[in-house]
Structures are given as C-alpha cells and as structure tokens.
Amino acid sequence: MAIPHIPRDLYNVTATILSATATVDDLGEVSRTFTSSGTCPARLDKYRYAGSPSAWAEQGIVDVPTHKLFCPAETDVLPGDRVVVDGTTYEVIEAYEPGGYAHHKEVWLKYA
C-alpha cells in the first residue's frame, strides 16, 4: 500500500532550513550558529490557538507558536533550528509527523 502524501500544489512557498549547532567556549558559555541545510516546498500558516500567552504560561508553556509550517515528511528540521520563508526568520519550537507514518511534517514556529 502506498503512503499518501500531501499534494505538492498545496505547498505555496519555499522554506530554507537553518540547522543549529551549539558550541561551548572556555568559560562554559554556549552559543549557537546556523548553517543552511537546504530548502523544501512548504505551506506557512498563522498558528491559531486558544487562550492567551499568559494562559499558556500558567501551564508551563513558554514558547507560544505564531506560525505552523507544513512540509514533506523527509524534511530534516528539529527544535532549535531556524526556518526562513520570504525573508522572515522563525525559530523551530517543535517538529513532528502527525500520525507518525511519513505523510507530512508539521513544524511549530515563532518569530526569531
């Protein structure tokens, strides 16, 4: 049985994935650098959520997403990476495959 994929015509932007690398200096300070790891077709939507950021904070959720990116399941993107779409840079909060069977990936983003 073939695995269903999102029709490519639903992707309406190109996303550039910037992979994060952490380094530690002699004083123990951590810094992150970002390197382009490629592009992918994607769809970027404003993230609609119930409640206010303060309501989320009461639940221990500090990073409230502003956008959701839909992309092919094989896209290599992880929390902490960055994504650039149409000149705007976003930080990746979470990336997962809903249903877990290579249909597509959903990526929660916030402005970087």
N, C-alpha and C positions, 0 to 999 in steps of 0.2 A: 504494500500500500504506500502510495506516495505521500510525503509530508506536505500539507498545504502551506503556502507562503502568501504573504500579503502581496496583492497585485502591485507590480512596480509603478504603475501610474498613480498610486496613492502617495508615493513619495514625491514631494514637490520642492525639496531643497537638497543641497549637498552639504554634509557636515564634515568638518575636519576634526579628527580626534587628536588631542594632545595628551600623550601619555606622561604621567607624573613619575619622577624619580626623586627619591629623598636621599640627601647626603647629610652627614654629621661632621661638623668641624671639630677642632681640637678642644673646644670649650663645651662640646656636647650640644651645640645649637643645631637644630635641624632646619634645613632649607630644601625647598622643592624646586626642581626645574622641569620644564615641559618641552617635549620633543614631539613633532608631528609624526604620528604613526600611520597616517593615511586618511583617506576620505571614504564616505559611504553615502548612498542615497538615503534620505530620511524625510520624516514629516515632523515639524515642530508645532506644538500646540501650547497655548496658555494652559497652565495647570489649574483646574478648578477644584477647590477643596472646601469642605465645610468647616466653619469656625474661624476664629481669628488667630494670628500668630501667638497671642498671649494664651489662648486656649490650648494651642499645641504645646506651648512651653510648660503649662501645668502638667501635661502628660509626659514631660521629659523629652519632647521633640524640639530640638534647637534649630535644625536646618529645615525650613519650610520651603518646599519647591515652588518655583514660579512658572516652570515650563515642563513639558513632557516631550521627549523625543522618541519617535518610533523608528526603528532601523532593522536591517536584516539580522537574523539571529547570530550569524557568524561574525558580526562586528565585535572587535576586541576593544571594549570600553569597560572601565572599572571605576568604582567610587574613588574620588580623589583626582581623577583625570579631569581634563577640560575639553569642551566642545565649542567650536566656533561655527556659527551659522550667520551668513550675511553680515559679517564683520562684527558680530556681537559674541563675546566670550561668556560661556556659562561653566560653572563648576558642577561636576557629576556628584550627586548625593547618593544615588542608588542606581544599579543597572541589573535587570533580571529578565528572564524569559517566562512570561506568564504561561502557566500550563506546563512549562518545562520540556517541551518537545520540539524545539527548533523551528517554531512558526515565525516568531519575530522577537525583538528585544525592546523593552521599554526602559527608558532612562529618565530618571527624575533629575531636574536641573535647577540651579539657582544662578542669579547673576554673579559673575566672578568679580 
